[in-house]
Amino acid sequence: MSSEPESGATECLSCGATVSGRYCGACGEKRVGSHDLQLGHLAHDFWHEFTHLDGKIWRSFGALLLQPGLLTKQYWEGRHGRWMRPLRIFLIVTALSLILAPDAAGPLGLRLSVTPGATRTHISIGQRPGVRTVAGGAAQGAVAIDEVLTGEAVAALKAKFQKLYKILQYLGLGAFAGFSLLLLRKAQPYYGAQLIWALHYYSFVYVLTAVVDKTGANPMVGVYAQIVYLTVAMRRLAGGAWWAALLRAGGLMGAVSVSELLVVLGALLLALRLR
């Protein structure tokens, strides 16, 4: 078998158009020869994709973490080619966060604390046991059930909660996009465009939550970092004075906190009902 693609016109295997060169003029698909399937070539492509300084992966994640709002601004202006797609970034980050911080959840880093008592089990929702509890005290709990759960039952409840939260978290993204639309409607009046911003923001948040969780820092550090991130992003996306950007960031952070708490409580109640 030749190491180069066959010469002459042929049909593109991806879109069916006629191809006479190395690349399809309709969809850009490359005609594959044996060289493209050899281990050395595949290893080179893999190494290039993950280490090249101009690669989309490093460029996209660098902008996501260090230049708030830049990725969203670029997408809103139609500059898509240099960046990874928002949904792909979000899926990669959420998958990594499940590995690095499996118990943490969402922008506030909320988690479940289950404390079996003598006759009942107390359940709290907080950023970290003993640090701050959103509803109820660490001893009394936000919810109490008249049953003493075993260690296996506690683990199963937490696993069910995390599974349900990962499904319901998309409601949080939708709410974020709606609140952002109210604040940025002059800069970008389309809800779909605000969903792109939501994917970028939540991707940053999940990275931040994992770092805070693994370093053992106070969870409020993550909240303050989000306010700074949102302020810079609001300035980039909507322009105007810094004080206006800070007000928008504060309003959006408040909306995020309320919607996140509702999502987490919803996941907890469903987990208790379905256990």
Backbone hydrogen bonds, N-H to C=O, Kabsch-Sander energy under -0.5 kcal/mol:
donor,donor_aa,acceptor,acceptor_aa,energy
10,T,19,V,-2.4
12,C,17,A,-3.4
16,G,12,C,-1.5
19,V,10,T,-3.7
24,C,29,E,-2.5
28,G,24,C,-1.5
31,R,22,R,-3.1
34,S,2,S,-1.6
35,H,3,S,-0.9
36,D,33,G,-0.9
37,L,33,G,-0.6
37,L,34,S,-1.1
38,Q,34,S,-0.5
38,Q,35,H,-1.0
42,L,38,Q,-2.2
43,A,39,L,-2.7
44,H,40,G,-1.9
45,D,41,H,-2.3
46,F,42,L,-2.4
47,W,43,A,-2.6
48,H,44,H,-2.7
49,E,45,D,-2.3
50,F,46,F,-1.7
51,T,47,W,-1.6
52,H,48,H,-1.9
55,G,52,H,-2.1
59,R,55,G,-2.0
60,S,56,K,-2.8
61,F,57,I,-2.5
62,G,58,W,-2.2
63,A,59,R,-2.0
64,L,60,S,-2.5
65,L,61,F,-2.1
66,L,62,G,-2.3
67,Q,63,A,-1.9
70,L,67,Q,-2.2
73,K,69,G,-2.6
74,Q,70,L,-2.7
75,Y,71,L,-2.2
76,W,72,T,-2.7
77,E,73,K,-1.6
78,G,75,Y,-1.3
79,R,74,Q,-2.7
80,H,78,G,-1.3
83,W,80,H,-1.5
89,I,85,R,-2.1
90,F,86,P,-2.4
91,L,87,L,-2.5
92,I,88,R,-2.2
93,V,89,I,-2.5
94,T,90,F,-2.6
95,A,91,L,-1.9
96,L,92,I,-2.2
97,S,93,V,-2.6
98,L,94,T,-1.5
99,I,95,A,-0.9
99,I,96,L,-0.5
100,L,96,L,-2.7
101,A,97,S,-2.6
104,A,101,A,-0.7
105,A,110,L,-0.8
109,G,106,G,-1.5
110,L,105,A,-1.5
111,R,126,G,-2.8
113,S,124,S,-2.6
115,T,113,S,-0.5
115,T,122,H,-3.3
117,G,120,R,-3.3
121,T,145,I,-2.4
122,H,115,T,-2.6
123,I,143,V,-3.2
124,S,113,S,-2.9
125,I,135,A,-0.6
126,G,111,R,-2.1
126,G,124,S,-0.5
127,Q,132,R,-1.7
128,R,132,R,-0.9
131,V,128,R,-2.6
132,R,128,R,-1.3
134,V,125,I,-1.9
135,A,125,I,-1.1
141,G,137,G,-2.7
142,A,123,I,-2.1
143,V,123,I,-2.4
145,I,121,T,-2.3
147,E,145,I,-2.3
149,L,147,E,-0.8
154,V,150,T,-2.4
155,A,151,G,-2.1
156,A,152,E,-2.0
157,L,153,A,-2.2
158,K,154,V,-2.3
159,A,155,A,-2.2
160,K,156,A,-2.3
161,F,157,L,-2.4
162,Q,158,K,-2.4
163,K,159,A,-2.2
164,L,160,K,-2.4
165,Y,161,F,-2.7
166,K,162,Q,-2.2
167,I,163,K,-0.8
167,I,164,L,-0.5
168,L,164,L,-2.8
169,Q,165,Y,-2.3
170,Y,167,I,-1.0
171,L,168,L,-1.9
172,G,168,L,-0.8
173,L,169,Q,-1.6
174,G,170,Y,-2.0
175,A,171,L,-2.4
176,F,172,G,-2.5
177,A,173,L,-2.3
178,G,174,G,-1.8
179,F,175,A,-2.6
180,S,176,F,-2.7
181,L,177,A,-1.9
182,L,178,G,-1.4
183,L,179,F,-1.5
184,L,180,S,-2.7
185,R,181,L,-0.6
188,Q,184,L,-3.0
194,Q,190,Y,-1.5
195,L,191,Y,-1.7
196,I,192,G,-1.2
197,W,193,A,-1.5
198,A,194,Q,-2.2
199,L,195,L,-2.4
200,H,196,I,-2.1
201,Y,197,W,-2.8
202,Y,198,A,-2.7
203,S,199,L,-1.7
204,F,200,H,-2.1
205,V,201,Y,-2.4
206,Y,202,Y,-2.4
207,V,203,S,-1.7
208,L,204,F,-2.5
209,T,205,V,-3.0
210,A,206,Y,-1.9
211,V,207,V,-2.1
212,V,208,L,-2.6
213,D,209,T,-2.4
214,K,210,A,-2.5
215,T,211,V,-2.1
216,G,212,V,-1.0
217,A,212,V,-1.2
221,V,218,N,-2.2
222,G,218,N,-0.5
222,G,219,P,-0.8
223,V,219,P,-1.1
224,Y,220,M,-2.5
225,A,221,V,-2.2
226,Q,222,G,-1.8
227,I,223,V,-1.7
228,V,224,Y,-2.0
229,Y,225,A,-2.5
230,L,226,Q,-3.1
231,T,227,I,-2.2
232,V,228,V,-2.2
233,A,229,Y,-2.4
234,M,230,L,-3.0
235,R,231,T,-1.9
236,R,232,V,-2.0
237,L,233,A,-2.8
238,A,234,M,-2.6
239,G,234,M,-0.5
239,G,235,R,-1.5
245,A,241,A,-1.8
246,L,242,W,-2.5
247,L,243,W,-2.1
248,R,244,A,-2.3
249,A,245,A,-2.5
250,G,246,L,-2.6
251,G,247,L,-2.4
252,L,248,R,-2.5
253,M,249,A,-2.6
254,G,250,G,-2.1
255,A,251,G,-2.0
256,V,252,L,-2.5
257,S,253,M,-2.3
258,V,254,G,-2.1
259,S,255,A,-2.5
260,E,256,V,-2.6
261,L,257,S,-2.2
262,L,258,V,-2.0
263,V,259,S,-2.2
264,V,260,E,-2.6
265,L,261,L,-2.6
266,G,262,L,-2.3
267,A,263,V,-2.3
268,L,264,V,-2.2
269,L,265,L,-2.6
270,L,266,G,-2.2
271,A,267,A,-2.1
272,L,268,L,-2.4
273,R,269,L,-1.9
274,L,270,L,-2.4
275,R,271,A,-0.9
